[in-house]
Amino acid sequence: MDLIYVLDIIGTFAFAISGALVASKKDFDLFGVIIIAFVTAVGGGMTRDVLINAHPINWIGDLNYIWTILAAVVFTFLFKSKIAPLRKTFFLFDTIGIGVFTLLGVQKGLSYELHPFIAVVMGMVSSVIGGVIRDVLTNEVPLIFKKEIYASACLAGGGVYLLTYYLEFSNTIQFLATIFTVISIRLLAVRFHLQLPKIKDDLFGKIS
């Protein structure tokens, strides 16, 4: 079992917990909590695999994802009151998770001989679409559309992976550089409240 796979499972666990917490806050029943945890954890990878026609789809080919999600739901039910103080810890797991999912998404895109730019997009899809599906199903505006630099960090990480890949750096350097880029951008964005520009006014209307 390699390090990337272990981090992938950790990221899946953290994503599933975040989904379970959102569903619990919305007063969903057990089935609803499981569904939201599931789509949060594997929705991105599943969407990526459907888009590139990759079979078997991630969680179908490896049942460890299912067991990890169910374990996360049980963990949330047993220790919900204890999880809140660990918000920063799960933020770190989440950030590591999106870094790993970005890496895996780009790798898979390249293995299917997609254009490098599309491969980077697949890395972003792997990382963020699960959260988008979660927010839509729970009647929330997706977080990535309204604040924080999230998807952009994944795109930057994917770009770094491509650079190190085509420069033929070792797999270890490719992995570390990608993860470091995503984590650094996420941490800096949250620490300094960085956001992408928003369209607030009609520029030409103001000029006229």
SULDA-V102348 format. One record per backbone hydrogen bond with DSSP energy under -1.0 kcal/mol. NH is the residue of the N-H (numbers start at 1). CO is the residue of the C=O. Records with the same first field share a line. If there is no record, write none. Layout:
# SULDA-V102348
NH=CO ; CO
This chain:
# SULDA-V102348
6=2
7=3
8=4
9=5
10=6
11=7
12=8
13=9
14=10
15=11
16=12
17=13
18=14
19=15
20=16
21=17
22=18
23=19
24=20
25=21
26=22
27=24
28=23
33=29
34=30
35=31
36=32
37=33
38=34
39=35
40=36
41=37
42=38
43=39
46=42
47=43
48=44
49=45
50=46
51=47
52=48
54=49
60=57
61=57
65=62
67=63
68=64
69=65
70=66
71=67
72=68
73=69
74=70
75=71
76=72
77=73
78=74
79=75
82=79
83=79
86=83
87=84
90=86
91=87
92=88
93=89
94=90
95=91
96=92
97=93
98=94
99=95
100=96
101=97
102=98
103=99
104=100
105=101
106=102
107=103
108=104
109=105
110=106
111=107
112=108
113=110
114=109
119=115
120=116
121=117
122=118
123=119
124=120
125=121
126=122
127=123
128=124
129=125
132=128
133=129
134=130
135=131
136=132
137=133
138=134
139=136
140=135
145=142
146=143
147=143
154=150
155=151
156=152
157=153
158=154
159=155
160=156
161=157
162=158
163=159
164=160
165=161
166=162
167=163
168=165
169=164
174=170
175=171
176=172
177=173
178=174
179=175
180=176
181=177
182=178
183=179
184=180
185=181
186=182
187=183
188=184
189=185
190=186
191=187
192=188
194=189
200=198
206=202
207=203
208=204
